[in-house]
Amino acid sequence: DLMQPINPSSDLDIVETVGKGTYGKVYKVINKKDGSQAAVKVLDPINVGHCWAF
């Protein structure tokens, strides 16, 4: 269910770094529970204050 939050550290395994940019890195991950794959962007804490949320 997309509406249920997951705990990334316990539910996902990082497979590889896909990309890196100004605000953070993108990782290919696998969900430990169902084996599904996804890309996850992790923001660098130093740059989070510069992001706008609407």
N, CA, C and O of each residue as an XYZ file, in Angstrom:
216
protein
N       0.848     -1.189      0.000
C       0.000      0.000      0.000
C       0.887      1.243      0.000
O       1.749      1.389      0.866
N       0.684      2.119     -0.948
C       1.518      3.314     -1.068
C       1.302      4.317      0.051
O       2.154      5.177      0.277
N       0.197      4.228      0.748
C      -0.099      5.202      1.797
C       0.547      4.856      3.133
O       0.561      5.693      4.035
N       1.072      3.665      3.283
C       1.696      3.267      4.532
C       3.186      3.572      4.481
O       3.891      3.085      3.598
N       3.671      4.384      5.435
C       5.110      4.687      5.446
C       5.930      3.453      5.814
O       5.461      2.568      6.529
N       7.157      3.415      5.312
C       8.064      2.327      5.657
C       9.271      2.904      6.379
O       9.576      4.090      6.251
N       9.939      2.075      7.119
C      11.174      2.469      7.769
C      12.306      2.066      6.833
O      12.614      0.880      6.718
N      12.932      3.033      6.163
C      13.927      2.688      5.145
C      15.077      1.822      5.647
O      15.561      0.956      4.918
N      15.514      2.042      6.869
C      16.675      1.302      7.351
C      16.365     -0.165      7.625
O      17.267     -1.001      7.571
N      15.117     -0.493      7.914
C      14.803     -1.888      8.202
C      14.069     -2.586      7.059
O      14.041     -3.816      7.014
N      13.476     -1.831      6.139
C      12.677     -2.429      5.080
C      13.366     -2.466      3.718
O      12.911     -3.177      2.822
N      14.456     -1.711      3.545
C      15.096     -1.620      2.237
C      16.570     -1.987      2.306
O      17.258     -1.689      3.282
N      17.041     -2.641      1.247
C      18.472     -2.909      1.071
C      18.970     -2.040     -0.076
O      18.377     -2.041     -1.155
N      20.051     -1.300      0.147
C      20.648     -0.505     -0.920
C      21.460     -1.434     -1.812
O      22.330     -2.162     -1.333
N      21.173     -1.407     -3.111
C      21.861     -2.251     -4.078
C      23.062     -1.512     -4.658
O      24.167     -2.052     -4.725
N      22.827     -0.259     -5.078
C      23.902      0.528     -5.674
C      23.522      2.000     -5.696
O      22.352      2.357     -5.562
N      24.525      2.841     -5.866
C      24.300      4.267     -6.072
C      24.024      4.477     -7.555
O      24.816      4.074     -8.407
N      22.893      5.114     -7.854
C      22.487      5.335     -9.236
C      22.967      6.698     -9.728
O      23.367      6.851    -10.882
N      22.920      7.683     -8.833
C      23.312      9.028     -9.235
C      23.640      9.900     -8.047
O      23.362      9.557     -6.898
N      24.240     11.040     -8.352
C      24.643     11.966     -7.301
C      24.451     13.370     -7.848
O      24.812     13.657     -8.990
N      23.878     14.245     -7.025
C      23.638     15.612     -7.473
C      23.889     16.624     -6.386
O      24.483     16.314     -5.354
N      23.439     17.823     -6.622
C      23.655     18.932     -5.694
C      23.030     18.673     -4.331
O      23.615     19.013     -3.303
N      21.860     18.081     -4.319
C      21.112     17.944     -3.068
C      21.188     16.566     -2.423
O      20.656     16.382     -1.328
N      21.824     15.601     -3.058
C      21.917     14.281     -2.449
C      22.258     13.200     -3.450
O      22.764     13.474     -4.539
N      21.971     11.950     -3.062
C      22.278     10.787     -3.893
C      21.003     10.005     -4.162
O      20.045     10.056     -3.390
N      21.015      9.275     -5.281
C      19.911      8.393     -5.640
C      20.430      6.960     -5.592
O      21.476      6.641     -6.159
N      19.678      6.105     -4.905
C      20.075      4.714     -4.725
C      19.037      3.780     -5.335
O      17.839      4.060     -5.293
N      19.503      2.669     -5.902
C      18.624      1.572     -6.281
C      18.462      0.724     -5.032
O      19.453      0.335     -4.414
N      17.220      0.433     -4.652
C      16.949     -0.329     -3.434
C      16.016     -1.492     -3.733
O      15.297     -1.500     -4.731
N      16.049     -2.473     -2.841
C      15.128     -3.611     -2.910
C      14.381     -3.691     -1.578
O      14.979     -3.646     -0.503
N      13.066     -3.812     -1.684
C      12.223     -3.972     -0.509
C      12.422     -5.388      0.029
O      12.195     -6.364     -0.686
N      12.847     -5.499      1.288
C      13.124     -6.808      1.892
C      11.874     -7.672      2.022
O      11.969     -8.899      2.003
N      10.711     -7.051      2.152
C       9.484     -7.804      2.382
C       8.914     -8.440      1.117
O       8.437     -9.574      1.149
N       8.965     -7.702     -0.009
C       8.328     -8.242     -1.214
C       9.241     -8.317     -2.437
O       8.814     -8.771     -3.498
N      10.490     -7.877     -2.300
C      11.441     -7.973     -3.393
C      11.302     -6.915     -4.473
O      12.030     -6.939     -5.465
N      10.368     -5.981     -4.289
C      10.196     -4.944     -5.306
C      11.393     -4.009     -5.317
O      12.063     -3.832     -4.300
N      11.658     -3.409     -6.477
C      12.784     -2.508     -6.634
C      12.280     -1.080     -6.794
O      11.179     -0.849     -7.293
N      13.104     -0.123     -6.364
C      12.744      1.285     -6.483
C      14.015      2.118     -6.470
O      15.103      1.626     -6.170
N      13.849      3.373     -6.799
C      14.928      4.347     -6.658
C      14.552      5.279     -5.520
O      13.410      5.729     -5.430
N      15.514      5.568     -4.650
C      15.271      6.421     -3.496
C      16.288      7.547     -3.496
O      17.490      7.301     -3.594
N      15.812      8.786     -3.386
C      16.703      9.935     -3.292
C      16.856     10.303     -1.830
O      15.870     10.484     -1.115
N      18.109     10.413     -1.391
C      18.416     10.787     -0.012
C      19.063     12.164     -0.042
O      20.125     12.349     -0.637
N      18.417     13.127      0.602
C      18.919     14.495      0.610
C      20.047     14.653      1.625
O      19.988     14.106      2.726
N      21.066     15.404      1.244
C      22.136     15.741      2.179
C      21.582     16.721      3.209
O      20.923     17.691      2.836
N      21.837     16.488      4.504
C      21.305     17.374      5.550
C      21.708     18.836      5.361
O      20.926     19.727      5.694
N      22.870     19.099      4.853
C      23.335     20.477      4.704
C      22.513     21.245      3.676
O      22.427     22.470      3.753
N      21.908     20.552      2.719
C      21.141     21.201      1.660
C      19.637     21.183      1.880
O      18.905     21.842      1.141
N      19.156     20.448      2.874
C      17.722     20.311      3.089
C      17.074     21.663      3.371
O      15.944     21.900      2.943
N      17.755     22.544      4.073
C      17.201     23.854      4.391
C      16.958     24.717      3.175
O      16.231     25.707      3.267
N      17.540     24.379      2.039
C      17.380     25.159      0.823
C      16.204     24.667     -0.024
O      15.879     25.288     -1.036
N      15.567     23.576      0.366
C      14.471     23.015     -0.414
C      13.155     23.669     -0.005
O      12.956     24.025      1.156
N      12.280     23.816     -0.964
C      10.963     24.395     -0.709
C       9.928     23.284     -0.703
O       9.961     22.393     -1.551
N       9.020     23.335      0.245
C       7.924     22.363      0.299
C       6.603     23.117      0.169
O       6.380     24.110      0.860
N       5.737     22.646     -0.712
C       4.435     23.279     -0.920
C       3.330     22.327     -0.582
O       2.155     22.680     -0.694
